[in-house]
């Protein structure tokens, strides 16, 4: 299958291949003249006492060198038109396949995708470029050398061609075993990268569970497998040496052994013998050596890497990561368990949660407890390992790092809903979330945004206004107001809570967000407790400690840190 795709790619670039071939003719001409001119200089010049004739042929051979070098330089320039589009094509293929696989699994891709993108694509690019150069060089060099021998004495072909063909055939028979061992090596390399990537992501859990020895044994097993694959690949280097001996060195031996008889019978001239030896040692042997080494390394790698890169990463997901919620409910989680990796400790375990349509829920808990993971699950960015997630329509997630692009203010604000909202609706959303002064300062809806000139809080205001306009029944704010002051945060949350037909889930970083919510979900590691701000202090020690660090709100009161050992209210 990869060979078919490669042939299709090459057919689409016949013009570039034609240009490469045209410039390669100069290289073949140089090869032809090097041996032929030397033979003629000897036979028609120096051996007959015609020094001028001999020097003229040598001068002709010397002139062919810069001409051939010019053709080679033009070949390298034309090669970019064949290699770089292939690299771009493979990068798009890997990224597209990695995204499809990640969506199908409901989580980020593993380290093997990174290996394909950063390592294997470059292997394919370099291998393909080297392969094109070497194959082209061998074909045109062999054509020039064999044509020169035929012009000098056709009998030379009977001595040179059979062992040359035998050496090429011997190497061709070894190519498939080499490709299989190259495939095993790359598979072992990917397996090792995936194992080490998963292990690095779960080091805390490995240490906490005292599983250092079994995890080290698994990593050692992957390392040993790659070592065995590497050694098996190296052993097949013997085939390359044999092919070079038969195809490149044996013809020279035959020519030296049979040369006296050929000369004595008049079948060849001294110049023809010298020319044939020149063709063999200066042209065919180096070209064959490059061909064997390149095909055995770059050629087999290209085939294997192309097979892995262009392989189907798996079917597209047949169903969305969240299911439709029952009537009247905006979000439902039943028995949801999620962990970042098969060996990692679950971040959420057997979580049940129901959020009614129009409700305002705040999620609080220490950093790293799973609040952002819950937000990603609710938005459909992650798939639970167990349990189910259901939402009313497509939710909108607003992360902490807001996205603003170069473009007009109106384009940024209408980003999630096209050109549908009128300017009046856009300005109403801007006023609702408290971004009116920002829009007025930059020059209105038609003004251009430069993200670099906006503060983090201003970018968050843009994202909030954009999401307010979006047709999403459920909005999840994942610390999306952390760069706003408490008063601006209160305005934004009130706007989303009062949004007609809208449901709001806030990943809180201040306890004031929990005070404003109708219900509060407290994530506390081993368990999750859900209730109101008034009843939770009696049911959740963590929430009681968090609230206890705050005095009654005043008109200009700022939060202060809570009891030592707990996160301050500004970093729940």
Secondary structure, 3 states (H helix, E strand, C coil): CHHHHHHHHHHCCHHHHHHHHHHHHHHHHHHHHHHHHHHHHHHHHHHHCCHHHHHHHHHHHHHHHHHHHHHHHHHHHHHHHHHHHHHHHHHHHHHHHHHHHHHHHCCCCCHHHHHHHHHHHHHHHHHHHHHHHHHHHHHHHHHHHHHHHHHHCCHHHHHHHHHHHHHHHHHHHHHHHHHHHHHHHHHHHHHHHHHHHHHHHCHHHHHHHCCHHHHHHHHHHHHHHHHHHHHHHHHCHHHHHHHHHHHHHHHHHHHHHHHHHHHHCCCCCHHHHHHHHHHHHHHHHHHHHHHHHHHHHHHHHHHHHHHHHCCCCCCCCCCCCCEECCCCEEEEEEEEEECCCCCCCCCEEEEEEEEECCCEEEEECCCCCCHHHHHHHHHCCCCCCEEEEEECCCCEEECCCCCCCCEEHHHHHCCCCCCCCCHHHHHHHHHHHCCHHHHHHHCCCCCEECHHHCCHHHHHHHHHHHHHHCCCCEEEEECCCCCCCHHHHHHHHHHHHCCCCCEEEEECCCHHHHHHCCEEEEEECCEEEEECHHHHHHHCHHHHHHHHCCCCCCCCCCCCCCCCCCCCHHHC
